Amino acid sequence: MTKRDLIEEVARRSDTFARKDIEAIVNTIFGSMLDSMARGDRIEIRSFGTFSVRDRSARQGRNPRTGADVHIPARRVPFFTAGKELRQRVDGGQD
């Protein structure tokens, strides 16, 4: 599902808001999530999952084409952990 698909699905289910308003709401939510993660904050959405930022340390890698050693700098990466209800629904009700 793309962001556009999400907006269309919410618009289909909503009689209260116009599609333009729903698009603004979805963009605001995602923008807030991006800002929070950029600050290193953790985002928890009950029954869905948790978004967090993890630190990856610098390390030595290898260029697969040439075999030369390559320095990979330290970085922060986004990380998602699925919640229990999401895992169960994806697995067809099993856990």
BALUMPA-560832 format. One record per residue: x negated, y, z of N, C-alpha, C, CB in turn; residue in three letters. Coordinates in steps of 0.001 Angstrom, whole numbers, plus 500000, padded with zeros to 6 digits. Atoms other than C-alpha are relative to their C-alpha. Glycine has a CB too. Layout:
<r n_u="X" n_v="Y" n_w="Z" ca_u="X" ca_v="Y" ca_w="Z" c_u="X" c_v="Y" c_w="Z" cb_u="X" cb_v="Y" cb_w="Z" tivo="ala"/>
...
! end
This chain:
<r n_u="499157" n_v="498826" n_w="500000" ca_u="500000" ca_v="500000" ca_w="500000" c_u="499108" c_v="501242" c_w="500000" cb_u="500961" cb_v="499996" cb_w="501220" tivo="met"/>
<r n_u="500730" n_v="498739" n_w="500066" ca_u="498670" ca_v="503406" ca_w="499047" c_u="500730" c_v="501060" c_w="500833" cb_u="499842" cb_v="500470" cb_w="498526" tivo="thr"/>
<r n_u="499361" n_v="498914" n_w="499259" ca_u="499401" ca_v="506697" ca_w="500781" c_u="501289" c_v="500425" c_w="499296" cb_u="499037" cb_v="501206" cb_w="500142" tivo="lys"/>
<r n_u="498797" n_v="499654" n_w="500767" ca_u="501867" ca_v="507507" ca_w="498004" c_u="501109" c_v="498980" c_w="500254" cb_u="499679" cb_v="500074" cb_w="498488" tivo="arg"/>
<r n_u="499011" n_v="501045" n_w="499710" ca_u="503612" ca_v="504157" ca_w="498567" c_u="500595" c_v="500178" c_w="501396" cb_u="499359" cb_v="498606" cb_w="499875" tivo="asp"/>
<r n_u="499532" n_v="499775" n_w="498635" ca_u="503824" ca_v="504919" ca_w="502296" c_u="500982" c_v="501164" c_w="500043" cb_u="498815" cb_v="500268" cb_w="500940" tivo="leu"/>
<r n_u="499110" n_v="498841" n_w="500043" ca_u="505375" ca_v="508320" ca_w="501619" c_u="501335" c_v="499614" c_w="499373" cb_u="499351" cb_v="501160" cb_w="499214" tivo="ile"/>
<r n_u="498770" n_v="500431" n_w="500676" ca_u="507900" ca_v="506764" ca_w="499230" c_u="500837" c_v="499087" c_w="500894" cb_u="499660" cb_v="499277" cb_w="498688" tivo="glu"/>
<r n_u="499276" n_v="500913" n_w="499116" ca_u="508816" ca_v="504041" ca_w="501740" c_u="500667" c_v="500758" c_w="501145" cb_u="499052" cb_v="498932" cb_w="500557" tivo="glu"/>
<r n_u="499410" n_v="499200" n_w="498916" ca_u="509353" ca_v="506549" ca_w="504553" c_u="501144" c_v="500839" c_w="499446" cb_u="498928" cb_v="500915" cb_w="500669" tivo="val"/>
<r n_u="498936" n_v="499197" n_w="500616" ca_u="511405" ca_v="508768" ca_w="502209" c_u="501230" c_v="499142" c_w="499717" cb_u="499500" cb_v="500653" cb_w="498696" tivo="ala"/>
<r n_u="498894" n_v="500912" n_w="500287" ca_u="513527" ca_v="505774" ca_w="501209" c_u="500782" c_v="499672" c_w="501268" cb_u="499477" cb_v="498711" cb_w="499354" tivo="arg"/>
<r n_u="499360" n_v="500357" n_w="498730" ca_u="514239" ca_v="504944" ca_w="504869" c_u="500576" c_v="501197" c_w="500752" cb_u="499010" cb_v="499295" cb_w="500881" tivo="arg"/>
<r n_u="499590" n_v="498808" n_w="499260" ca_u="514872" ca_v="508536" ca_w="505953" c_u="501074" c_v="500770" c_w="499249" cb_u="498798" cb_v="500904" cb_w="500264" tivo="ser"/>
<r n_u="498956" n_v="499145" n_w="500565" ca_u="518056" ca_v="510493" ca_w="505356" c_u="499830" c_v="501440" c_w="500469" cb_u="501393" cb_v="499478" cb_w="500386" tivo="asp"/>
<r n_u="500130" n_v="498704" n_w="499337" ca_u="516879" ca_v="513432" ca_w="507456" c_u="499011" c_v="500931" c_w="499299" cb_u="499572" cb_v="499798" cb_w="501433" tivo="thr"/>
<r n_u="501073" n_v="499158" n_w="500530" ca_u="513697" ca_v="514659" ca_w="505767" c_u="499900" c_v="499893" c_w="498481" cb_u="498665" cb_v="499616" cb_w="500637" tivo="phe"/>
<r n_u="500269" n_v="499997" n_w="501434" ca_u="512917" ca_v="515654" ca_w="502199" c_u="498649" c_v="499341" c_w="499756" cb_u="500027" cb_v="501448" cb_w="499424" tivo="ala"/>
<r n_u="501257" n_v="500665" n_w="500340" ca_u="510096" ca_v="513846" ca_w="500394" c_u="498808" c_v="500928" c_w="500231" cb_u="500026" cb_v="499525" cb_w="498541" tivo="arg"/>
<r n_u="501071" n_v="499019" n_w="499813" ca_u="507993" ca_v="517022" ca_w="500494" c_u="499624" c_v="500123" c_w="501478" cb_u="500428" cb_v="501371" cb_w="499446" tivo="lys"/>
<r n_u="500249" n_v="499920" n_w="498558" ca_u="508368" ca_v="517211" ca_w="504282" c_u="499299" c_v="498743" c_w="500502" cb_u="501316" cb_v="500210" cb_w="500763" tivo="asp"/>
<r n_u="500617" n_v="501267" n_w="499601" ca_u="507474" ca_v="513541" ca_w="504691" c_u="498548" c_v="499963" c_w="499556" cb_u="500772" cb_v="498802" cb_w="499409" tivo="ile"/>
<r n_u="501381" n_v="499953" n_w="500492" ca_u="504364" ca_v="514042" ca_w="502554" c_u="499143" c_v="500876" c_w="500902" cb_u="499955" cb_v="500525" cb_w="498552" tivo="glu"/>
<r n_u="500740" n_v="499112" n_w="499103" ca_u="503304" ca_v="516948" ca_w="504787" c_u="499750" c_v="499326" c_w="501348" cb_u="500765" cb_v="501320" cb_w="500201" tivo="ala"/>
<r n_u="500149" n_v="500701" n_w="498721" ca_u="503884" ca_v="514845" ca_w="507917" c_u="498928" c_v="498924" c_w="499907" cb_u="501336" cb_v="499378" cb_w="500433" tivo="ile"/>
<r n_u="500987" n_v="501077" n_w="500183" ca_u="501879" ca_v="511874" ca_w="506593" c_u="498599" c_v="500596" c_w="499852" cb_u="500353" cb_v="499130" cb_w="498753" tivo="val"/>
<r n_u="501308" n_v="499363" n_w="500173" ca_u="499038" ca_v="514165" ca_w="505482" c_u="499486" c_v="500582" c_w="501312" cb_u="500080" cb_v="501100" cb_w="498938" tivo="asn"/>
<r n_u="500394" n_v="499457" n_w="498705" ca_u="499027" ca_v="515853" ca_w="508893" c_u="499531" c_v="498903" c_w="500941" cb_u="501156" cb_v="500764" cb_w="500627" tivo="thr"/>
<r n_u="500389" n_v="501127" n_w="499143" ca_u="498881" ca_v="512512" ca_w="510711" c_u="498626" c_v="499478" c_w="499596" cb_u="501049" cb_v="498865" cb_w="499922" tivo="ile"/>
<r n_u="501295" n_v="500519" n_w="500454" ca_u="496031" ca_v="511214" ca_w="508564" c_u="498883" c_v="501010" c_w="500227" cb_u="500066" cb_v="499626" cb_w="498520" tivo="phe"/>
<r n_u="501002" n_v="498963" n_w="499755" ca_u="494197" ca_v="514538" ca_w="508817" c_u="499588" c_v="500051" c_w="501460" cb_u="500528" cb_v="501355" cb_w="499569" tivo="gly"/>
<r n_u="500291" n_v="500007" n_w="498561" ca_u="494464" ca_v="514450" ca_w="512611" c_u="499161" c_v="498781" c_w="500373" cb_u="501309" cb_v="500015" cb_w="500818" tivo="ser"/>
<r n_u="500780" n_v="501215" n_w="499732" ca_u="493172" ca_v="510878" ca_w="512648" c_u="498558" c_v="500171" c_w="499526" cb_u="500645" cb_v="498775" cb_w="499310" tivo="met"/>
<r n_u="501352" n_v="499773" n_w="500521" ca_u="490202" ca_v="511833" ca_w="510463" c_u="499210" c_v="500942" c_w="500894" cb_u="500064" cb_v="500563" cb_w="498584" tivo="leu"/>
<r n_u="500674" n_v="499043" n_w="499122" ca_u="489378" ca_v="514820" ca_w="512671" c_u="499587" c_v="499349" c_w="501316" cb_u="500909" cb_v="501202" cb_w="500274" tivo="asp"/>
<r n_u="500298" n_v="500677" n_w="498736" ca_u="489558" ca_v="512682" ca_w="515829" c_u="498829" c_v="499038" c_w="499850" cb_u="501231" cb_v="499247" cb_w="500504" tivo="ser"/>
<r n_u="501088" n_v="500961" n_w="500199" ca_u="487313" ca_v="509977" ca_w="514407" c_u="498687" c_v="500705" c_w="499703" cb_u="500340" cb_v="499037" cb_w="498865" tivo="met"/>
<r n_u="501221" n_v="499241" n_w="500270" ca_u="484830" ca_v="512573" ca_w="513145" c_u="499379" c_v="500501" c_w="501304" cb_u="500297" cb_v="501185" cb_w="499059" tivo="ala"/>
<r n_u="500500" n_v="499595" n_w="498684" ca_u="484541" ca_v="513738" ca_w="516775" c_u="499548" c_v="498802" c_w="500828" cb_u="501075" cb_v="500773" cb_w="500755" tivo="arg"/>
<r n_u="500390" n_v="501199" n_w="499266" ca_u="483955" ca_v="510129" ca_w="517839" c_u="501077" c_v="499479" c_w="500927" cb_u="498771" cb_v="500273" cb_w="500788" tivo="gly"/>
<r n_u="498900" n_v="500449" n_w="499150" ca_u="487347" ca_v="509724" ca_w="519523" c_u="500547" c_v="498657" c_w="499534" cb_u="501115" cb_v="501041" cb_w="500016" tivo="asp"/>
<r n_u="499358" n_v="501285" n_w="500267" ca_u="489222" ca_v="506437" ca_w="519697" c_u="501485" c_v="500257" c_w="499796" cb_u="499755" cb_v="498976" cb_w="501167" tivo="arg"/>
<r n_u="498583" n_v="499846" n_w="500282" ca_u="492735" ca_v="506175" ca_w="518231" c_u="500670" c_v="498647" c_w="500220" cb_u="500240" cb_v="500528" cb_w="498541" tivo="ile"/>
<r n_u="499286" n_v="501248" n_w="499728" ca_u="495121" ca_v="503552" ca_w="519588" c_u="501460" c_v="500171" c_w="499616" cb_u="499868" cb_v="499592" cb_w="501495" tivo="glu"/>
<r n_u="498599" n_v="500022" n_w="500390" ca_u="498452" ca_v="502835" ca_w="517926" c_u="500562" c_v="498672" c_w="500492" cb_u="500183" cb_v="500176" cb_w="498435" tivo="ile"/>
<r n_u="499477" n_v="501212" n_w="499346" ca_u="500368" ca_v="500361" ca_w="520104" c_u="500613" c_v="499054" c_w="498982" cb_u="501045" cb_v="500366" cb_w="501067" tivo="arg"/>
<r n_u="499532" n_v="501116" n_w="500822" ca_u="501187" ca_v="497025" ca_w="518436" c_u="499431" c_v="500012" c_w="498577" cb_u="501504" cb_v="500020" cb_w="499936" tivo="ser"/>
<r n_u="500623" n_v="499960" n_w="501319" ca_u="499226" ca_v="498094" ca_w="515334" c_u="498513" c_v="499751" c_w="500093" cb_u="500261" cb_v="501334" cb_w="499325" tivo="phe"/>
<r n_u="501431" n_v="500199" n_w="499865" ca_u="495601" ca_v="498482" ca_w="516314" c_u="499281" c_v="501229" c_w="500509" cb_u="499420" cb_v="499590" cb_w="498693" tivo="gly"/>
<r n_u="500856" n_v="498951" n_w="499475" ca_u="492712" ca_v="500652" ca_w="517380" c_u="498943" c_v="500367" c_w="498967" cb_u="499342" cb_v="499557" cb_w="501321" tivo="thr"/>
<r n_u="501048" n_v="499472" n_w="500864" ca_u="490464" ca_v="502839" ca_w="515256" c_u="498933" c_v="500594" c_w="500898" cb_u="500557" cb_v="501065" cb_w="498989" tivo="phe"/>
<r n_u="501086" n_v="499445" n_w="499203" ca_u="487058" ca_v="503670" ca_w="516689" c_u="498794" c_v="500236" c_w="499103" cb_u="499636" cb_v="499060" cb_w="501179" tivo="ser"/>
<r n_u="501239" n_v="499727" n_w="500724" ca_u="483604" ca_v="504796" ca_w="515661" c_u="498889" c_v="499217" c_w="500697" cb_u="499677" cb_v="501550" cb_w="499954" tivo="val"/>
<r n_u="501122" n_v="500761" n_w="499452" ca_u="480601" ca_v="502541" ca_w="516126" c_u="498692" c_v="500548" c_w="499433" cb_u="500146" cb_v="498485" cb_w="499680" tivo="arg"/>
<r n_u="501323" n_v="499572" n_w="500432" ca_u="476932" ca_v="503420" ca_w="515940" c_u="499229" c_v="498806" c_w="499461" cb_u="499230" cb_v="500667" cb_w="501159" tivo="asp"/>
<r n_u="500887" n_v="501021" n_w="500572" ca_u="474703" ca_v="501381" ca_w="513678" c_u="498586" c_v="500544" c_w="500071" cb_u="500399" cb_v="499634" cb_w="498515" tivo="arg"/>
<r n_u="501386" n_v="499541" n_w="499850" ca_u="471014" ca_v="501604" ca_w="514462" c_u="499259" c_v="499904" c_w="498664" cb_u="499264" cb_v="499169" cb_w="501082" tivo="ser"/>
<r n_u="500840" n_v="500050" n_w="501197" ca_u="468346" ca_v="502183" ca_w="511855" c_u="499391" c_v="498608" c_w="499887" cb_u="498885" cb_v="501093" cb_w="500046" tivo="ala"/>
<r n_u="500571" n_v="501335" n_w="500201" ca_u="466919" ca_v="499024" ca_w="510326" c_u="499280" c_v="499934" c_w="498659" cb_u="501099" cb_v="498915" cb_w="500074" tivo="arg"/>
<r n_u="500686" n_v="500255" n_w="501261" ca_u="464779" ca_v="497655" ca_w="507573" c_u="500870" c_v="499070" c_w="499160" cb_u="498580" cb_v="499384" cb_w="500238" tivo="gln"/>
<r n_u="499269" n_v="500843" n_w="500937" ca_u="466579" ca_v="496257" ca_w="504539" c_u="499096" c_v="499628" c_w="498846" cb_u="501268" cb_v="500708" cb_w="499489" tivo="gly"/>
<r n_u="500784" n_v="500410" n_w="501157" ca_u="465456" ca_v="494777" ca_w="501276" c_u="500806" c_v="500263" c_w="498733" cb_u="499598" cb_v="498503" cb_w="500100" tivo="arg"/>
<r n_u="499370" n_v="499784" n_w="501292" ca_u="466250" ca_v="495898" ca_w="497751" c_u="500105" c_v="498645" c_w="499311" cb_u="499194" cb_v="501029" cb_w="499127" tivo="asn"/>
<r n_u="499861" n_v="501346" n_w="500586" ca_u="467695" ca_v="492718" ca_w="496177" c_u="499410" c_v="499880" c_w="498593" cb_u="501460" cb_v="499615" cb_w="499957" tivo="pro"/>
<r n_u="500531" n_v="500048" n_w="501355" ca_u="466488" ca_v="493650" ca_w="492707" c_u="498483" c_v="499909" c_w="499987" cb_u="500446" cb_v="501216" cb_w="499224" tivo="arg"/>
<r n_u="501463" n_v="499938" n_w="500034" ca_u="462853" ca_v="494455" ca_w="493498" c_u="499340" c_v="499252" c_w="501153" cb_u="499553" cb_v="501435" cb_w="500017" tivo="thr"/>
<r n_u="500570" n_v="500656" n_w="498826" ca_u="462389" ca_v="492815" ca_w="496870" c_u="499254" c_v="500954" c_w="500913" cb_u="499078" cb_v="498905" cb_w="499570" tivo="gly"/>
<r n_u="500721" n_v="499006" n_w="499201" ca_u="460897" ca_v="496054" ca_w="498229" c_u="500760" c_v="500292" c_w="501295" cb_u="499794" cb_v="501304" cb_w="499191" tivo="ala"/>
<r n_u="499383" n_v="499609" n_w="498737" ca_u="461500" ca_v="496991" ca_w="501860" c_u="500595" c_v="501392" c_w="499863" cb_u="498972" cb_v="499956" cb_w="501156" tivo="asp"/>
<r n_u="499295" n_v="498720" n_w="500050" ca_u="463962" ca_v="499854" ca_w="502295" c_u="500408" c_v="500368" c_w="501419" cb_u="501248" cb_v="499933" cb_w="499052" tivo="val"/>
<r n_u="499560" n_v="499531" n_w="498690" ca_u="464555" ca_v="501943" ca_w="505409" c_u="501465" c_v="500416" c_w="499907" cb_u="499116" cb_v="501184" cb_w="500501" tivo="his"/>
<r n_u="498590" n_v="499637" n_w="499931" ca_u="468268" ca_v="502174" ca_w="506262" c_u="500175" c_v="500824" c_w="501271" cb_u="500941" cb_v="498724" cb_w="499993" tivo="ile"/>
<r n_u="499909" n_v="499125" n_w="498826" ca_u="468911" ca_v="505142" ca_w="508559" c_u="501180" c_v="499638" c_w="500912" cb_u="500128" cb_v="501451" cb_w="499551" tivo="pro"/>
<r n_u="498900" n_v="500182" n_w="499051" ca_u="471128" ca_v="505071" ca_w="511663" c_u="501210" c_v="500765" c_w="499497" cb_u="499601" cb_v="500474" cb_w="501431" tivo="ala"/>
<r n_u="498778" n_v="499311" n_w="500415" ca_u="474740" ca_v="506011" ca_w="511062" c_u="501161" c_v="499606" c_w="500880" cb_u="500325" cb_v="499698" cb_w="498543" tivo="arg"/>
<r n_u="498755" n_v="500304" n_w="499299" ca_u="478191" ca_v="506095" ca_w="512547" c_u="500988" c_v="499489" c_w="498965" cb_u="500566" cb_v="501257" cb_w="500762" tivo="arg"/>
<r n_u="499062" n_v="500590" n_w="500946" ca_u="480846" ca_v="503921" ca_w="510902" c_u="501365" c_v="499803" c_w="500661" cb_u="499460" cb_v="498659" cb_w="499467" tivo="val"/>
<r n_u="498672" n_v="500257" n_w="499455" ca_u="484621" ca_v="503622" ca_w="511334" c_u="500214" c_v="498500" c_w="500188" cb_u="501088" cb_v="500589" cb_w="499080" tivo="pro"/>
<r n_u="499748" n_v="501398" n_w="499685" ca_u="485881" ca_v="500377" ca_w="512851" c_u="501457" c_v="499851" c_w="500398" cb_u="499058" cb_v="499494" cb_w="501128" tivo="phe"/>
<r n_u="498595" n_v="500252" n_w="499680" ca_u="489401" ca_v="498918" ca_w="513102" c_u="500139" c_v="498642" c_w="500668" cb_u="500878" cb_v="500068" cb_w="498729" tivo="phe"/>
<r n_u="499668" n_v="501252" n_w="499335" ca_u="490625" ca_v="496276" ca_w="515533" c_u="501510" c_v="499859" c_w="499973" cb_u="499447" cb_v="499955" cb_w="501467" tivo="thr"/>
<r n_u="498559" n_v="500222" n_w="500102" ca_u="494074" ca_v="494852" ca_w="514802" c_u="500589" c_v="499677" c_w="501365" cb_u="500303" cb_v="498867" cb_w="499008" tivo="ala"/>
<r n_u="499280" n_v="500290" n_w="498769" ca_u="496598" ca_v="494749" ca_w="517633" c_u="500634" c_v="498616" c_w="499946" cb_u="501067" cb_v="501061" cb_w="500254" tivo="gly"/>
<r n_u="499442" n_v="501343" n_w="499899" ca_u="498251" ca_v="491558" ca_w="518813" c_u="501214" c_v="499812" c_w="499088" cb_u="500386" cb_v="499708" cb_w="501439" tivo="lys"/>
<r n_u="498799" n_v="500143" n_w="500829" ca_u="501600" ca_v="492180" ca_w="517085" c_u="499658" c_v="499982" c_w="498515" cb_u="500982" cb_v="501132" cb_w="500291" tivo="glu"/>
<r n_u="500422" n_v="499994" n_w="501402" ca_u="499896" ca_v="493002" ca_w="513770" c_u="499381" c_v="498659" c_w="499625" cb_u="498999" cb_v="501142" cb_w="499739" tivo="leu"/>
<r n_u="500621" n_v="501303" n_w="500280" ca_u="497781" ca_v="489851" ca_w="513964" c_u="501053" c_v="498909" c_w="499875" cb_u="498996" cb_v="499632" cb_w="501105" tivo="arg"/>
<r n_u="498957" n_v="501016" n_w="500032" ca_u="500868" ca_v="487747" ca_w="514700" c_u="500850" c_v="500102" c_w="498740" cb_u="500881" cb_v="500118" cb_w="501228" tivo="gln"/>
<r n_u="499160" n_v="499830" n_w="501192" ca_u="502912" ca_v="489233" ca_w="511858" c_u="499254" c_v="499625" c_w="498733" cb_u="500494" cb_v="501438" cb_w="499897" tivo="arg"/>
<r n_u="500797" n_v="500356" n_w="501164" ca_u="500093" ca_v="488826" ca_w="509365" c_u="499837" c_v="498487" c_w="499901" cb_u="498629" cb_v="500682" cb_w="500060" tivo="val"/>
<r n_u="500204" n_v="501446" n_w="499938" ca_u="499622" ca_v="485228" ca_w="510480" c_u="501319" c_v="499228" c_w="499925" cb_u="499263" cb_v="499634" cb_w="501279" tivo="asp"/>
<r n_u="498715" n_v="500671" n_w="500132" ca_u="503325" ca_v="484471" ca_w="509984" c_u="500628" c_v="499628" c_w="501340" cb_u="499839" cb_v="498769" cb_w="499166" tivo="gly"/>
<r n_u="499406" n_v="500284" n_w="498696" ca_u="504299" ca_v="484603" ca_w="513658" c_u="499170" c_v="499097" c_w="500878" cb_u="501328" cb_v="499392" cb_w="499816" tivo="gly"/>
<r n_u="500885" n_v="500869" n_w="499208" ca_u="501483" ca_v="482343" ca_w="514848" c_u="498976" c_v="500829" c_w="500728" cb_u="499300" cb_v="498960" cb_w="499109" tivo="gln"/>
<r n_u="501118" n_v="499350" n_w="499319" ca_u="498871" ca_v="483367" ca_w="517418" c_u="499269" c_v="499039" c_w="500876" cb_u="500474" cb_v="501169" cb_w="500817" tivo="asp"/>
! end
